[in-house]
Amino acid sequence: MRLKQKLIVIVLTVCTGSFAVCAAFFAMKMNVFTVRMATENNVRQLEAKDYVFSQMVTDTRFDAMGDIALEAYLKYQFRRCFGEGYALLKNQDCLVNLTEFEILNPSLYRGDYMVQHLKEGQTALMMERTISAFPDYRVLLVQDITAYERETAGQMKEYLLVCCGILAAAAAVLYGILGKVLRPLGVLTDAAQKLGEGDLKVRVLVKGKDEMGVLAQAFNQMADRVEGQVEDLRLLLGALTHEIKTPMTTIIGYGESLLCLKLTKEQQENALMGICRGGRRLERLCGKLLAMVGIYAMTPEGRGRHRMEGRSPGDGGRAQSGNRTGRTKGPVQESDIEEETCGHINRTGEICMEPAAVEEMFWEAVEELSPLIREKDIRIILEIEGEPVINADRELFVSLLYNLIHNSVKASQPGGRIWLEADGEKLAVRDEGAGIRAEDLPHVWEAFFMSDKSRSRSEGGSGLGLALADRIVKLHHMRADIESQEGRGTKVQVLYGKI
C-alpha cells in the first residue's frame, strides 16, 4: 500500500472512530433527555391529579364505611380523577388497572421512575406515587414512550448519514490535499532514481520552508556533493595517472643513463640518488593522491567542481634531476634527505603542515623542470624580498609551484624569461609568453580546460595543472589570482598573508 493510501486509511479510521464515539454519546444523551422530559411532565400530572383526588374525597365520611365500601368508593373516584394510563395499588395488589399493560407484581416498581423494555419493541416509563390522603394506596403511572425512542433512533440515523457524507467529502478533499502535499515526494523519488542511474545534474525545485522544502534542499545538497565527489574522483584518477609521469621520467632517464652511458663513479652515484629520489617522490605522490578522498572535509570552501581537496601535483612535463638554471648550488639533495629523516612528510599521504622557505621550494620546482628549461633556454629570474617562510605541506606546495612554472615554460618562446617573485604576503610566477584570451580567463581553474588545446596536447598537457593548483591553494587556506593578456604574458599570484 502506498503512503498516500495509508494516510487516507489512517485519517478516515480515526475520523470514523471519533464520529462513532460522538454518536454513542449523543444517543445516550438523547435517551436520557427524553426520559427526563417525560418524567418531569408526568410528575406534574401526578401531583395535579393527586390534588384533585384528595379534594374529592376530603368531605366524605369514612368512619361509617367498612373496608369494602371504602375501597369501592376509592376505585370509583380513582377512575373519575386519573383515567387511562394509571393504576391504583395497595400493598401487593393492583386494585384498578387503567393501563394497556398487565401489572403482575407491583412490588417491583420502586423509585422515582423506571424504564421497562417490553416485547414487540415497546418501551414503557413507569412512575409510582403514594396518595397523600390515603398512605396505604399508591398510584402507578405507565406511559408508552416507544414513539420517543423511535424518534430518537430516526435522528441518530440522520446523524449517521450526515457523518457518512462528511466522511466521504473529507476523503475526497483529503485525497486531493495529500496528492498535492506528497507530489514533491514523488518528484524527489524520480530525481533519486535518475541520480542512481548516473544523471548527476538532476536537481529538484525547492518550494517553501516546510519539511518537504527542507527535504528537497537536503537532496540538492546531497546531489551537489555526489556530483562534486564523482568529479573529484575523475580528476583524481586523471591526476594520478598524469603525475606519475614526472618521477617515472626521472627514474627511467637515470636508469637509461646507467644502462647506455659510461659514467664516472660520481655520476653513477648521482644517477642512483636521482632514482631513489624519484622513487621516494613517487611513493609520496601516490599516497597523497590516494588520500585526497579521505580529507574531503578539510577543504576550506568548495562547491560543484571545486569541492575536491586539491592534493595532487599538476600538469605534466618531464622531470630529471640536474643543475639548477641560474643557480650553481642549492639544498636539493639535502632537502630530499631531510624529508626522509625528519619525519615531517607522512608516508600515508596525510597533509603535514610545516614551516617551509618559499625560496627553497621555488628552486626545488625549478630543479625538477631543469631539462625542459635548458631545452627551451629559459632564463629564470628570482626576485625575493627577505626570507619568506609559510606554513604548508612542502610536497604539495612544490607541486603547486611546479605547475605554475611548468605552464610558464610551455607558454614561453625559446630564450624567454620567467620571474619568480615572493615577499611576506604573496608569491608570483610571471612570464612573457603567449598569454590567455580574455574569454578563457574565467575557466582556467576548471579541470581539463585548455585555452590553447593544440599546443597543450602537443606538449603532453591534459588541462589539470591550474585546477590542481587551485585545490592545493584552497587546501592551504590561501587565494590565487591570475592576470593575463594575449601575446603579452601571464602572472599568477598566490596570496598567503592576510586575505
C-alpha positions as CSV (number, residue, x, y, z in Angstrom):
1,M,0.0,0.0,0.0
2,R,1.4,3.4,-1.0
3,L,1.9,6.2,1.5
4,K,-1.0,8.2,0.2
5,Q,-3.4,5.3,0.6
6,K,-2.1,4.6,4.1
7,L,-2.5,8.2,5.2
8,I,-6.1,8.2,3.9
9,V,-7.0,5.0,5.6
10,I,-5.5,6.1,8.9
11,V,-7.2,9.5,8.8
12,L,-10.6,8.0,7.8
13,T,-10.3,5.4,10.5
14,V,-9.6,8.0,13.2
15,C,-12.4,10.2,11.9
16,T,-14.9,7.2,11.8
17,G,-13.9,6.2,15.3
18,S,-14.4,9.7,16.5
19,F,-17.8,10.0,14.9
20,A,-18.8,6.6,16.4
21,V,-17.9,7.8,19.9
22,C,-19.7,11.0,19.3
23,A,-22.8,9.2,18.0
24,A,-22.9,6.9,21.0
25,F,-22.5,9.8,23.4
26,F,-25.2,11.7,21.5
27,A,-27.6,8.7,21.6
28,M,-27.1,8.2,25.3
29,K,-27.7,11.9,26.0
30,M,-30.8,11.9,23.8
31,N,-32.3,9.0,25.6
32,V,-31.6,10.5,29.0
33,F,-33.1,13.8,27.9
34,T,-36.2,12.1,26.5
35,V,-36.8,10.1,29.7
36,R,-36.1,13.2,31.9
37,M,-38.5,15.4,30.0
38,A,-41.3,12.7,30.1
39,T,-40.6,12.2,33.8
40,E,-40.9,15.9,34.7
41,N,-44.2,16.2,32.7
42,N,-45.6,13.1,34.4
43,V,-44.6,14.3,37.9
44,R,-46.5,17.5,37.4
45,Q,-49.5,15.5,36.1
46,L,-49.4,13.1,39.1
47,E,-49.2,16.0,41.5
48,A,-52.2,17.7,39.9
49,K,-54.4,14.5,39.8
50,D,-53.4,13.6,43.3
51,Y,-54.6,17.0,44.5
52,V,-57.9,16.7,42.7
53,F,-58.4,13.2,44.0
54,S,-57.7,14.3,47.6
55,Q,-60.1,17.2,47.4
56,M,-62.9,15.0,46.1
57,V,-62.7,12.5,49.0
58,T,-61.9,15.0,51.7
59,D,-65.5,15.8,52.6
60,T,-66.6,12.2,52.6
61,R,-67.2,10.5,56.0
62,F,-65.3,7.3,56.0
63,D,-66.0,6.4,59.6
64,A,-69.3,4.8,58.8
65,M,-67.9,2.9,55.8
66,G,-66.5,-0.5,56.0
67,D,-63.3,-1.5,54.3
68,I,-65.1,-2.9,51.3
69,A,-67.2,0.1,50.8
70,L,-64.2,2.4,51.3
71,E,-62.2,0.5,48.7
72,A,-65.1,0.5,46.2
73,Y,-65.5,4.3,46.7
74,L,-61.8,4.9,46.1
75,K,-61.9,2.8,43.0
76,Y,-64.8,4.8,41.7
77,Q,-63.2,8.2,42.4
78,F,-59.8,6.9,41.0
79,R,-61.4,6.1,37.7
80,R,-63.0,9.6,37.6
81,C,-59.9,11.5,38.5
82,F,-57.0,9.6,36.9
83,G,-58.2,7.9,33.8
84,E,-56.2,5.9,31.3
85,G,-52.6,5.2,31.9
86,Y,-52.9,4.9,35.7
87,A,-53.2,2.0,38.2
88,L,-54.3,2.0,41.8
89,L,-52.1,-0.2,44.0
90,K,-52.5,-1.3,47.6
91,N,-49.7,-3.3,49.1
92,Q,-49.0,-6.1,46.5
93,D,-52.4,-5.9,44.8
94,C,-53.5,-3.9,41.8
95,L,-57.0,-2.6,42.6
96,V,-57.6,-0.6,39.4
97,N,-55.6,-1.0,36.1
98,L,-56.4,1.6,33.6
99,T,-53.2,1.0,31.6
100,E,-52.8,-1.1,28.4
101,F,-50.3,-3.3,30.2
102,E,-50.7,-6.2,32.6
103,I,-49.4,-5.4,36.0
104,L,-48.3,-8.7,37.7
105,N,-46.0,-7.7,40.6
106,P,-46.5,-4.2,41.8
107,S,-43.7,-4.6,44.4
108,L,-41.2,-4.4,41.5
109,Y,-42.0,-0.8,40.8
110,R,-40.0,1.3,43.2
111,G,-38.1,4.5,42.9
112,D,-38.8,7.8,41.1
113,Y,-39.2,6.2,37.7
114,M,-38.4,3.0,35.8
115,V,-38.0,2.3,32.1
116,Q,-39.2,-1.1,31.1
117,H,-38.5,-2.7,27.7
118,L,-41.4,-4.9,26.7
119,K,-41.9,-7.4,23.9
120,E,-42.6,-6.3,20.3
121,G,-40.2,-3.4,20.7
122,Q,-42.3,-1.4,23.2
123,T,-40.8,0.7,25.9
124,A,-42.8,1.9,29.0
125,L,-42.0,4.6,31.5
126,M,-43.3,3.7,35.0
127,M,-43.6,6.1,37.9
128,E,-45.1,5.5,41.3
129,R,-46.5,7.9,43.9
130,T,-48.3,7.5,47.3
131,I,-51.7,9.1,47.6
132,S,-51.4,11.9,50.1
133,A,-54.9,11.3,51.7
134,F,-54.5,7.5,51.8
135,P,-50.9,6.4,52.6
136,D,-51.8,2.8,52.1
137,Y,-52.7,3.4,48.5
138,R,-50.3,4.1,45.6
139,V,-50.7,5.4,42.1
140,L,-48.7,3.8,39.3
141,L,-48.2,5.7,36.0
142,V,-47.4,3.6,33.0
143,Q,-46.6,5.6,29.8
144,D,-45.7,4.1,26.4
145,I,-42.6,6.0,25.2
146,T,-41.8,3.8,22.2
147,A,-42.6,6.8,19.9
148,Y,-40.0,8.9,21.7
149,E,-37.4,6.2,21.2
150,R,-38.2,5.7,17.6
151,E,-37.9,9.5,17.0
152,T,-34.5,9.4,18.7
153,A,-33.4,6.4,16.6
154,G,-34.5,8.3,13.5
155,Q,-32.5,11.3,14.5
156,M,-29.5,9.1,15.1
157,K,-29.9,7.6,11.6
158,E,-29.9,11.1,10.1
159,Y,-26.9,11.9,12.2
160,L,-25.1,8.8,10.9
161,L,-26.0,9.6,7.3
162,V,-24.7,13.1,7.7
163,C,-21.5,11.7,9.2
164,C,-21.1,9.3,6.3
165,G,-21.5,12.2,3.9
166,I,-18.9,14.2,5.8
167,L,-16.5,11.3,5.8
168,A,-17.0,10.8,2.0
169,A,-16.4,14.5,1.4
170,A,-13.4,14.5,3.7
171,A,-11.9,11.5,1.9
172,A,-12.2,13.3,-1.4
173,V,-10.7,16.5,-0.1
174,L,-8.0,14.5,1.8
175,Y,-7.2,12.6,-1.4
176,G,-6.7,15.9,-3.3
177,I,-4.7,17.6,-0.5
178,L,-2.4,14.6,0.1
179,G,-1.9,14.4,-3.7
180,K,-0.7,17.9,-3.7
181,V,1.3,17.6,-0.4
182,L,3.0,14.3,-1.5
183,R,3.7,15.4,-5.1
184,P,7.2,16.8,-4.1
185,L,7.9,13.4,-2.6
186,G,7.2,11.8,-5.9
187,V,9.4,14.3,-7.6
188,L,12.2,13.5,-5.1
189,T,11.7,9.8,-5.8
190,D,12.1,10.3,-9.5
191,A,15.1,12.6,-9.0
192,A,16.7,10.0,-6.7
193,Q,16.2,7.3,-9.3
194,K,17.8,9.4,-12.0
195,L,20.7,10.2,-9.7
196,G,21.1,6.5,-9.1
197,E,21.1,5.9,-12.8
198,G,24.0,8.3,-13.2
199,D,22.4,11.7,-14.0
200,L,24.5,13.8,-11.7
201,K,22.9,17.1,-12.9
202,V,19.4,16.3,-11.7
203,R,18.0,18.7,-9.0
204,V,14.6,19.4,-7.6
205,L,12.9,22.8,-7.2
206,V,12.7,23.9,-3.6
207,K,9.3,25.3,-2.7
208,G,8.6,26.7,0.7
209,K,10.3,26.1,4.0
210,D,8.2,23.2,5.3
211,E,9.5,19.6,5.8
212,M,9.2,18.9,2.1
213,G,11.2,22.0,1.3
214,V,13.9,21.1,3.8
215,L,14.0,17.6,2.3
216,A,14.3,18.9,-1.2
217,Q,17.1,21.2,-0.1
218,A,18.9,18.3,1.6
219,F,18.5,16.3,-1.6
220,N,20.1,19.0,-3.7
221,Q,22.9,19.4,-1.3
222,M,23.5,15.6,-1.4
223,A,23.4,15.7,-5.2
224,D,25.9,18.6,-5.3
225,R,28.2,16.6,-3.0
226,V,27.8,13.4,-5.0
227,E,28.5,15.3,-8.3
228,G,31.5,17.0,-6.7
229,Q,32.9,13.7,-5.4
230,V,32.4,12.0,-8.7
231,E,34.1,14.9,-10.5
232,D,36.8,14.9,-7.9
233,L,37.3,11.2,-8.4
234,R,37.6,11.7,-12.1
235,L,40.1,14.4,-11.5
236,L,42.0,12.3,-9.0
237,L,42.3,9.4,-11.4
238,G,43.5,11.7,-14.2
239,A,45.9,13.4,-11.9
240,L,47.2,10.2,-10.5
241,T,48.0,8.8,-14.0
242,H,49.3,12.2,-15.0
243,E,51.5,12.9,-12.0
244,I,53.2,9.5,-12.0
245,K,54.9,10.6,-15.3
246,T,57.2,13.1,-13.5
247,P,59.0,10.8,-11.1
248,M,58.8,7.9,-13.6
249,T,60.5,10.0,-16.2
250,T,63.3,10.7,-13.7
251,I,63.7,7.1,-12.8
252,I,63.6,6.0,-16.5
253,G,66.1,8.7,-17.5
254,Y,68.6,7.9,-14.9
255,G,68.1,4.2,-15.5
256,E,68.8,4.6,-19.2
257,S,71.9,6.6,-18.4
258,L,73.2,3.8,-16.2
259,L,72.5,1.2,-18.9
260,C,73.6,3.1,-22.0
261,L,76.3,5.5,-21.0
262,K,79.7,5.1,-19.5
263,L,79.5,7.2,-16.3
264,T,82.0,8.0,-13.7
265,K,81.5,6.7,-10.2
266,E,80.3,10.1,-9.0
267,Q,77.9,10.3,-12.0
268,Q,76.6,6.8,-11.2
269,E,76.1,7.7,-7.6
270,N,74.2,10.9,-8.6
271,A,72.1,8.8,-11.0
272,L,71.3,6.2,-8.3
273,M,70.4,9.0,-5.9
274,G,68.2,10.6,-8.5
275,I,66.4,7.2,-8.9
276,C,66.0,7.0,-5.2
277,R,64.6,10.5,-5.0
278,G,62.2,9.7,-7.9
279,G,61.1,6.5,-6.2
280,R,60.5,8.3,-2.9
281,R,58.7,11.1,-4.6
282,L,56.5,8.6,-6.5
283,E,55.7,6.9,-3.2
284,R,54.7,10.2,-1.5
285,L,52.7,11.4,-4.5
286,C,50.7,8.2,-4.8
287,G,50.0,8.2,-1.0
288,K,48.8,11.8,-1.1
289,L,46.8,11.4,-4.3
290,L,45.0,8.4,-2.9
291,A,44.3,10.2,0.4
292,M,42.6,13.1,-1.4
293,V,39.1,11.5,-0.9
294,G,39.8,10.9,2.8
295,I,40.5,14.6,3.5
296,Y,37.3,15.8,1.8
297,A,36.2,17.8,4.9
298,M,39.5,19.7,5.0
299,T,38.6,21.9,2.1
300,P,38.0,25.4,3.4
301,E,35.4,26.0,0.7
302,G,34.1,24.0,-2.3
303,R,31.1,23.9,-4.4
304,G,30.4,22.0,-7.5
305,R,33.5,21.2,-9.4
306,H,35.9,22.8,-7.0
307,R,34.8,20.9,-4.0
308,M,37.7,18.5,-4.1
309,E,40.7,18.9,-1.7
310,G,43.5,19.6,-4.1
311,R,46.4,17.5,-3.1
312,S,47.8,16.3,-6.3
313,P,50.6,17.8,-8.3
314,G,49.9,19.3,-11.6
315,D,50.0,19.2,-15.3
316,G,52.7,17.0,-16.8
317,G,56.1,17.7,-18.0
318,R,59.3,15.8,-17.9
319,A,61.5,15.9,-14.8
320,Q,65.0,14.9,-14.4
321,S,67.5,15.9,-11.7
322,G,70.2,18.2,-12.8
323,N,71.8,21.5,-12.0
324,R,69.5,24.5,-11.4
325,T,69.2,27.1,-14.1
326,G,70.6,30.3,-12.8
327,R,71.9,28.9,-9.5
328,T,75.1,26.9,-9.0
329,K,74.4,25.5,-5.6
330,G,71.3,24.6,-3.6
331,P,70.0,22.2,-1.0
332,V,68.0,19.9,-3.3
333,Q,69.7,16.7,-2.2
334,E,70.0,17.8,1.4
335,S,66.3,18.7,1.4
336,D,65.4,15.3,0.0
337,I,67.4,13.6,2.6
338,E,65.9,15.8,5.3
339,E,62.4,14.9,4.1
340,E,63.1,11.3,4.6
341,T,64.7,11.6,8.0
342,C,62.9,14.4,9.8
343,G,59.5,12.7,9.8
344,H,57.6,15.7,8.6
345,I,56.3,14.0,5.4
346,N,53.8,11.3,6.3
347,R,54.2,8.3,4.1
348,T,50.5,7.5,4.5
349,G,49.7,10.6,2.4
350,E,48.3,12.8,5.1
351,I,48.6,16.5,4.9
352,C,51.5,17.7,7.1
353,M,51.8,21.4,7.6
354,E,55.3,22.7,8.5
355,P,57.3,25.9,8.1
356,A,58.8,25.9,4.6
357,A,61.1,28.5,2.9
358,V,59.5,29.9,-0.3
359,E,62.9,30.3,-2.0
360,E,63.9,26.7,-1.4
361,M,60.6,25.4,-2.8
362,F,61.0,27.7,-5.8
363,W,64.4,26.2,-6.6
364,E,63.2,22.6,-5.9
365,A,60.4,23.1,-8.5
366,V,62.9,24.6,-11.0
367,E,65.3,21.7,-10.4
368,E,62.6,19.2,-11.5
369,L,61.9,21.3,-14.6
370,S,65.6,21.9,-15.4
371,P,65.7,19.7,-18.5
372,L,62.7,21.5,-20.1
373,I,64.1,24.8,-19.1
374,R,67.5,24.1,-20.6
375,E,65.8,22.7,-23.7
376,K,64.0,26.0,-24.3
377,D,66.8,28.1,-23.0
378,I,64.6,29.8,-20.5
379,R,66.1,32.3,-18.1
380,I,64.8,32.1,-14.5
381,I,64.9,35.4,-12.6
382,L,64.4,35.1,-8.8
383,E,63.2,38.2,-7.0
384,I,62.6,37.6,-3.3
385,E,62.3,40.2,-0.6
386,G,63.7,38.9,2.7
387,E,63.3,35.2,3.6
388,P,59.6,34.4,3.4
389,V,58.5,31.3,5.3
390,I,55.0,29.8,5.1
391,N,53.2,27.0,6.8
392,A,52.5,24.4,4.1
393,D,52.7,20.8,3.1
394,R,56.1,21.0,1.3
395,E,55.4,18.3,-1.2
396,L,52.1,19.7,-2.3
397,F,53.4,23.3,-2.4
398,V,56.4,22.3,-4.5
399,S,53.9,20.6,-6.8
400,L,51.9,23.8,-7.0
401,L,55.0,25.8,-7.9
402,Y,55.9,23.1,-10.4
403,N,52.6,23.5,-12.1
404,L,52.8,27.3,-12.3
405,I,56.4,27.3,-13.6
406,H,55.7,24.4,-16.0
407,N,52.8,26.3,-17.5
408,S,55.0,29.4,-17.9
409,V,57.8,27.4,-19.5
410,K,55.3,25.9,-22.0
411,A,53.8,29.3,-22.8
412,S,57.2,30.9,-23.3
413,Q,59.2,31.2,-26.5
414,P,62.7,29.8,-26.6
415,G,65.1,32.2,-24.9
416,G,62.2,33.8,-22.9
417,R,62.3,34.9,-19.3
418,I,60.3,33.8,-16.2
419,W,60.2,35.8,-13.0
420,L,59.8,34.1,-9.6
421,E,58.7,36.7,-7.1
422,A,58.0,36.4,-3.3
423,D,57.7,38.5,-0.2
424,G,56.0,38.2,3.2
425,E,52.4,38.5,1.7
426,K,52.5,36.7,-1.6
427,L,54.4,34.9,-4.3
428,A,54.1,35.1,-8.1
429,V,55.2,33.4,-11.2
430,R,55.3,35.8,-14.2
431,D,56.2,35.1,-17.8
432,E,56.2,37.0,-21.1
433,G,54.7,34.1,-23.1
434,A,51.6,33.6,-25.2
435,G,49.1,34.7,-22.6
436,I,45.5,33.7,-22.3
437,R,42.4,35.1,-24.1
438,A,40.1,37.2,-22.0
439,E,37.1,35.0,-22.7
440,D,39.1,32.0,-21.4
441,L,40.3,33.6,-18.1
442,P,37.1,32.7,-16.1
443,H,37.6,29.0,-17.0
444,V,41.3,28.4,-16.4
445,W,40.8,27.0,-13.0
446,E,38.4,24.3,-14.3
447,A,39.6,20.8,-14.6
448,F,40.6,19.6,-18.2
449,F,40.1,23.1,-19.6
450,M,42.8,24.2,-22.0
451,S,42.9,27.6,-23.6
452,D,45.3,26.5,-26.4
453,K,44.3,22.9,-26.9
454,S,46.6,22.2,-29.9
455,R,49.7,23.5,-28.0
456,S,48.8,21.8,-24.7
457,R,48.1,18.4,-26.3
458,S,51.4,18.5,-28.3
459,E,53.3,19.2,-25.1
460,G,51.6,16.4,-23.2
461,G,49.2,18.6,-21.2
462,S,45.7,17.5,-20.0
463,G,44.2,20.7,-18.6
464,L,44.8,19.6,-15.0
465,G,47.6,21.9,-13.9
466,L,45.7,25.0,-12.8
467,A,42.7,23.0,-11.5
468,L,45.0,21.0,-9.2
469,A,47.0,24.2,-8.3
470,D,43.7,25.8,-7.3
471,R,42.8,22.9,-5.0
472,I,46.2,23.0,-3.4
473,V,45.9,26.7,-2.7
474,K,42.4,26.3,-1.2
475,L,43.6,23.4,1.0
476,H,46.2,25.8,2.4
477,H,43.6,28.5,3.0
478,M,45.2,30.8,0.5
479,R,44.0,32.6,-2.6
480,A,45.2,32.5,-6.1
481,D,44.7,35.3,-8.8
482,I,45.7,35.3,-12.4
483,E,46.3,38.2,-14.7
484,S,47.0,37.7,-18.4
485,Q,46.9,39.4,-21.8
486,E,47.1,37.5,-25.0
487,G,50.5,37.8,-26.5
488,R,52.0,39.7,-23.5
489,G,52.3,37.0,-20.9
490,T,50.7,35.8,-17.7
491,K,51.1,36.4,-14.0
492,V,49.8,34.0,-11.3
493,Q,49.8,35.1,-7.7
494,V,49.3,33.1,-4.5
495,L,48.4,35.3,-1.5
496,Y,49.3,33.7,1.8
497,G,49.3,36.8,4.0
498,K,46.1,38.3,5.5
499,I,43.4,37.5,2.9
